[in-house]
């Protein structure tokens, strides 16, 4: 039976992380996590179990002072909750998972987890649902997608989009200064409830945008209506997977969020992408738009997360 050890040195944490996890999803990349670690500076507390060079258990944690509990590394928070999705836990069986969680020295609230190894046991509560659009499902034809709607609903949607576009719509791509405009729009709409109200989160996101730009993965999409910027979205296109990470909309253009989301889907079909990930968030349009649900799971011994 392997013994669990604790790793707190960030250089060693990175080494363990990169040996334990694949690089499939954007959030699997240590470089992405480090954009947030740099600005939040949470103490790392990685629980590691290995045997004969093979990981039997691994849970990367960060201490979140204001919540007085551990969260998933790097503990980047908005409104008291971590934000990065598709987090991973290594546990080769149910006993490994039990021992792993028992080794946590305080309360833990670990969100947005990918499904665990079936051997580690099922029945973990769903944290939130993510939503995806899969262009291959529609043979990369957006019109086939619209066929999923009733005739009445499709007609209404097309009418709404046409009304939004009536003053004249333009799309602008990958103008890096639009990052600042996105932040301004988001904060203008949501004030203190904006992701970007916290300077740590805002600067983490700025660092992430710079990283994605350097790698050639950054997608900035601006919608201009009548010459005015009405919406900006930031995304990442990597290996055919398009992930929408954040955005901002102008309150003077109702429905523009719907317009830009349909635009992402249409563009994904044109460019033959494999998926568009709209992330979690209980927004009614995601269900109405027939997006594919993807549950993410929770491990917690905190009764109420504030």
N, C-alpha and C positions, 0 to 999 in steps of 0.2 A: 504494500500500500504506500502511495506517495505521500510525502509530507508537504504541507502547505508552507510557503514562505511569503514574506511581504517585501515588495520592491517599491522604493520611494524615489530613488535617483532617476531623474528624467532620461538620462542617456541610457541607463539600463532598462527603464520602462519602454523606451522606443525599441530597443533590441528585442525584448520579449514580445511586444505588440506585433512587430513585423514578422517574427517567426511563427506566432500563433494564428494570425488572421490572414485570409486571402486579401487581394487587392481588387475585389470585384466591384464593390459599390464605392461611390465617392466618399462616403463617411468611413470606409475602411482605411483610408489613406492617413497615415500619421501626420503628413504635412497639413492636411485639412484640419485635423484636431489641434495641431500646434498653432494655427491661426487664432484659435480661441484661447488656448492655454497661455499664449503670450500676453493676453490682455486681462484674463480673469485671474491667473496666477493661483489657482487652487492647489493645495497640497495633494500630490498624487499618492495613492495607496493601492498598489496592484497586488491582488491575491493570486499567487501562482502555485500550481501543483504540477510537478513533472516527474516522470519515471523513465529511466533509460533514454533520456533525450526526447521523450514524447510528452506533450502537454496532456495532462489528464483533467485539469481544471484551470480556469483563468477568468478572473473578473477584474477589469480595470476600473478603479474607483477614484473619485476626488471628494475631498471633504468640503461641503458647502456650509460655510459658517452661519449664514443668515437663516438657513433651514435646520441647522443642527442635525444634519444627517449626511450620509454618503450618497452621491449620485454617480452616474456613469461619467467616466473621464471624457472631456476635461471639466465637467461641471459648469458649462456655460448656461446661464439661466436668463430667462425672460419671464417676468411675472411669477417668479419663484419656481419655475419648472425648466428642466433642461430642454434643449431644442433639437440637437442633432438626432437623426433617425437611423434605423437599421443597425442598432447596436448589437454586438455579439457577446455571447458567453460560451466558454468551453466547459463542458461537463460530460464526461464519457458515460456516466450512469447516474441514477437518482441519488446514490450514496455520495458521489463526488459533489453533486450540487448541494446536498444537505450540509456536507462538511464545509464547502466553500462559503455558504451563507452564514454558517455558525461561526466562522472565523472572522467575520466582519466585526470590528470592535465597538460599533455603535449602530444606530438606526441606519437603514438604507432604503432608498426609493429609486429603483433602477428602471428607467422607462424605455419605450420604443424599441423593444427587443425583437430581433429576428426569432423565428421559432427555434427552440432548443433541440438538441439531438433527441430523437424519440426515446432513446434509452434513458435520458435524464428525467423522463416523466412528462405527462401532459396535464392539462387542467389549469395552467397558469392563466390568470385573468388577462383579458384583452385590455390594453391601455388605450389605444386609439386606432382608428382605421385610416390607412393611407389609400389614395386613389390614383389609378394609372390609366392611360390611354395607350392601346397597342395598335399601331398602324397596320402591322401584318394581318391582324384579324379582319381588316376591311380591304385587304389587297392594296393598301396604300392609296385608297380612293376615299376622300372625305365625303363624297356623295353617298357612298355605301354606308358610311357611319350615320348620316342623316336619315337613312331608311329605318334605323332603329326607333325613331320617334314616330308617333302617330302623325297622320297627315296634318291634323289640326295643329299639333304642337310644333311640327317642323315649319309650317306656314307662319305661325306666330313668331317663332324664333327668327326666321329670315326677315320678317317685317321689322322686328325690334332692331336687328343689326343694321338694316337699311336706314332706319331712322337715325341711328347713332352716326352712321357714315354720311348722312345727307350734307353736312357742311363741307365735306371734303376730308378724306382720311389719307394720311401718309404714314409709312412705317420707316423708322430709322434704326439701323443696326450697328451695334458695336462701337458706338461713340462713347468713349470711357467717361467723359464728363457727365453722361446721363446717370452714372452711379449717384452723383451728388443730387441730381434732380429726383431720383427715386427716393432717396432719404428724405428730402424736403417734402415730397408729396405724401409719404407715409406719415411723417410727423405732423404734417398739416391736417391730415384726416383724423389721426388717433391721439395726438398729443402725448400725454404721459403714458398712455396705453400702447404706444408704438414700440415695436422691437428696438428701434434706434434711439429711443429716449435715453437709454442707458449707454453712456459713452463706451463702456467696455464692449458691449455687444456691437455697437456701431463700428468701432475700430476693428473688431474681430472680422466683421463682414467686409470691411474695406481691405483688410489683409487677405481675406479669402478671394475677393475679386482680383486682387493683384496676382495671387498665386495662379488662379485659373487663366488669367490673361497671359501670364508667362508660359503656361503649358499649352496655350492655344485652345483651351476648352471653354472660355468665357463667352456667353451669349447675353448681350444687352439689347433689349427690344423696346423701342419707344414708339408710342402711338401719338401722332400729331393730328388734331382735329381743328380745321380752320387755321392751321399754322401754330396752334398752341399745344404744348406737351400735355396730353391728357392722361397718360399712363406710361410707366416704365417697369419692366420686369427684368430680373437678373436670373440667369440660368447657367447650367453647365452641360455641354454636350461632350460625352466621353464614351467611346466604344459603342456608339449607336444608342446610348441611353441619355435622354434629355431630362434633366432635373430642374424644375423651377424652384428657386431658392428664396426669392423675396420680390417684393414689388411695391409700387405706390400708385394711387389713382387720384385724379383731380375731382373734388366733390362737385364741380360744376358740370360734370359729364356723366350723368347716371347711366349705368349699363356698360361703361367702357371696360370694366373688368371682364364682362362676358365676351366683349369683342376681342380683347387681347388673348383670352384663353382659347377661343375658337381659332384665332390666328396661329397660335402655337400648334394646335392640332393639325390645321391645314398644312402648315409648313413642315411638320413632322412627316406627313404623308408625301409631300413633294420631294423631300430629301431622304425618304425611305429609312427613317429612324425605326428602331426596334421598340422603343417605349418612351412615353412622356410621363414623368412622375410629378404629380401635383401635391405630393406630400400629405400629411395629416391635417386635420382641421375640419371642424364640423360646419362646413359651409353647404347649404342646401343645394347649390348648383351642381356640386360634384355628384350627388345621387341622381339629380334630374338629367345630367348629361351622360348617364349610362357608363360611367367610368368603372373600371374593375377595382373592387375593394381588396385591400391587403392588410390584414390585421397585424398589429405589432403588440408585444406582450409586456407585462409588468412583473417585476419581483420587488416586493416591498413588505416591510414590517412596520410601516408608518400608517396609523389608522386614518389620519386626515392629513393630506399634503396641503400646506398653505403657501 
